[in-house]
Amino acid sequence: MNTVMPSGELPVPGLGGASVDAIVLRMLLGTQLRRFREAAGVTPEQAGGAIRGSRSKISRMETGRVGLKIRDVTDLLVLYGVTDEYLRSQFIDLARQSAEPDWWARFSDVLPDWFETYLGLESAASTIRSFEIQFVNALFQTEDYARAVTRLGHQVARPGEIEHRVALRLKRQELLSRPSPPRIWSVMDESVLRRPVGGPQVLRAQLLRLIELASMPHVTIQVVPFARAGHAGESGSFAFLRFEERTLPDVVYIEHLTSAIYLEQRPDVEHYLEVMDQLSAEALPPAATIRLIEQAARET
């Protein structure tokens, strides 16, 4: 079956010649590869075999979680019957552009593969909603608080490694002040405000930082108080990410000690979105949240 698109039509929706981050480009190209495959009636197993790979490799390519090798892209376009030479050359050119190193490449020595994926999603997201049950959202952490959290998770690491990990966390926070920043909506359990990570002075500075960040128009902070006997997020922390390009699916991210889960199936995502909405309803409104944070800072 030939998958021929009209001459002159970009194979990737939402680009229109605009400059985009490499991660967004990979995600868009991956989405289009999936469409080509489905239109051609090719299974993921068949596609994987055609590029000397597996179903999981095709899945990673179609979700933008791996770089696109030109040889693989060329072979897949042939397999999918994409015969328009102009479109083929455009697609391959875009695939080459998507291979540009991401900003976090210089932190590769402290980055597991599964977390690199999240950094890409975080960088590309237009909305980031999170629930935190133990620590302040990493995007909101002060340097000292981030250092204390990092030491807890890497107690045998050398000081140089700790500082490199802290630098990575602070670098992530640049998205807060970039042009057209994402909307960030963080809900946290009150225990986060009370846990003396790094000691009283570090925690107090962190609480004051939360108050400062809450004044930003694209940041919403809420706290679920102890007065709530229980809440929908008792199972643990998670993040929900949505993208401006609507062809990209919403993603739920759940981190473990040595791995992470990425949920993209609509029923799973909708379940977590319902939980997030419920947590937001159970939490104090933003103004009351600030008053609680101010009280916690005074008591620290």
HELIX and SHEET records of a PDB file:
HELIX    1   1 ALA A   22  ALA A   40  1                                  19    
HELIX    2   2 PRO A   44  ALA A   50  1                                   7    
HELIX    3   3 ARG A   55  GLU A   62  1                                   8    
HELIX    4   4 ILE A   70  LEU A   79  1                                  10    
HELIX    5   5 GLU A   85  GLN A   97  1                                  13    
HELIX    6   6 TRP A  103  VAL A  110  5                                   8    
HELIX    7   7 ASP A  113  ALA A  124  1                                  12    
HELIX    8   8 ALA A  138  PHE A  140  5                                   3    
HELIX    9   9 GLU A  143  GLY A  153  1                                  11    
HELIX   10  10 PRO A  159  ARG A  172  1                                  14    
HELIX   11  11 GLN A  173  LEU A  176  5                                   4    
HELIX   12  12 SER A  191  ARG A  194  1                                   4    
HELIX   13  13 PRO A  200  LEU A  213  1                                  14    
HELIX   14  14 ARG A  266  GLU A  282  1                                  17    
HELIX   15  15 PRO A  286  GLU A  299  1                                  14    
SHEET    1   A 6 VAL A 219  VAL A 224  0                                        
SHEET    2   A 6 ARG A 183  ASP A 189  1                                        
SHEET    3   A 6 THR A 127  GLU A 132  1                                        
SHEET    4   A 6 PHE A 238  ARG A 242 -1                                        
SHEET    5   A 6 VAL A 251  GLU A 255 -1                                        
SHEET    6   A 6 ALA A 260  LEU A 263 -1                                        
END                                                                             
